[in-house]
Amino acid sequence: MDPEKLPNPDSISVLAHLRQRIMDGHFPPGARLAEVAVAEALGVSRTPIRLAFRTLEQEGLLEKTGKRGLVVRDFSEADVLCALEVRGVLEGLAARRLAERGLTPELRQRLQDCLDQGERVLASGRLQAEDIGAWSQLNDAFHHAIVGAAGSPVIGDAITRNNHLPFASAASIRIDPQALDKEYDKLRIAQLQHRLVFDALVRGESARVEMLMREHAHIGLRYGDLLGLGQGAGSSRATPVPPV
């Protein structure tokens, strides 16, 4: 693996970088990843690599081989888009139920805090590497709050199972560190969608919020193509690299 030092080597940045490298084909299906080699190549310790590998395995991008090895999982664009559609349906159902139940003051404030954090991340008018982690956390908190308050453990369990498929999780939104100007546009759209979801929840508009959540699930991949990022699921996963 060629040396590739990260400007911001925290755990979330390492995770975002490796997720991107899997999607752009730098690590093709079947490539074996080793903690030591990847850590040395990125100029970080083994701890953030180990945490990233664990998350990528949970997301369905890596799978175990042998006793301790991990390889990049083979998946198709159809697999990813189907998993996104399933998440959209499930989160839409959760949001619809929540709109029908009504927001508690505590939940309303929690969602508002996520929106405020999003505005702070985007306030500078451009995206920086350290913003990726902040956005990932607030985005996950926003989705988790809605699903958790829907009053249905069945929906939550179904989403958890679906999250083990590649790029199905809300936390696995794809951000290309080499195209942060265009990624900023994508996150600005995502922030607007969060605001629309919040507005529909506050107004108790169950059908509207269900539709919004179903559309929002596609932003991680399909919107990339619309913004010139070339992020169609699995679109560049053919260039082989040596195992590391």
C-alpha positions, 0 to 999 in steps of 0.5 A: 500500500502506497504511503498516504498520510492523513492530515487529520488522523482521528478515528472518524477521519480514518474511517471515512478515508477507508470507506472512501477507498473501498468505494473508489476501488483502491481496495477491490473485492477480496483485498485482504486488509491488515492493521499494521500495513494500513496503519503504517501507510496512513501514518496513524497508530493501530487503534483508529485502524482497529476501530475503523475495521470493526465499524466497516465490518459492521457496515458490511464492507469488510468480512472475516476470513480465517481466524483474524483476517479481514477482506473487502466484501464483494457487493453490487450497486443493486445490493447497495441501492436495495439496502438504502431503499429498505432503510428509507422505508423503515426510517420513513415508517418510524418517522410516520409513527413519531409524527402521529404520536407527537414530539415530547419537549425533550425530543424536540430539543434533541432534534433541534440541537442536531440541526443547530450543530449542522448549521455550525459545521456548515457555517464557514461555507466550506467543508474541512477534513475535521468537519467530517467527524462532527457531521457523522456524529450529529447525523447519526444522533438525528436518525437514532433519535427519530427511530428510538422515539417511534415506539416500535422496537421491531422497527429498530431491530429491523434497521439494525439488521439492515445496517449490516449491509454495505452503506445501509447505515445512516452513519456510513454516509460517503464523504470524499476527502478529495472533493470537499467543495462538492461534498459541502453542497451534498451536506447542505442538502442533507441539512435542509432535508433534516430541517424539512423532516423536523418541520413535518414532525413538529406539524404532525404531517405523517405522510409528508415526513415518511416521504422525506425520510425515504428520499433522504436515505439516498443522499449518501450515494445517489446525490453524489452523481448529481453533484459531479462526485461520481459516487454511484454505488460500486461504480469504480470498484475494479482497479486492483491493488496489492493486498495489505 
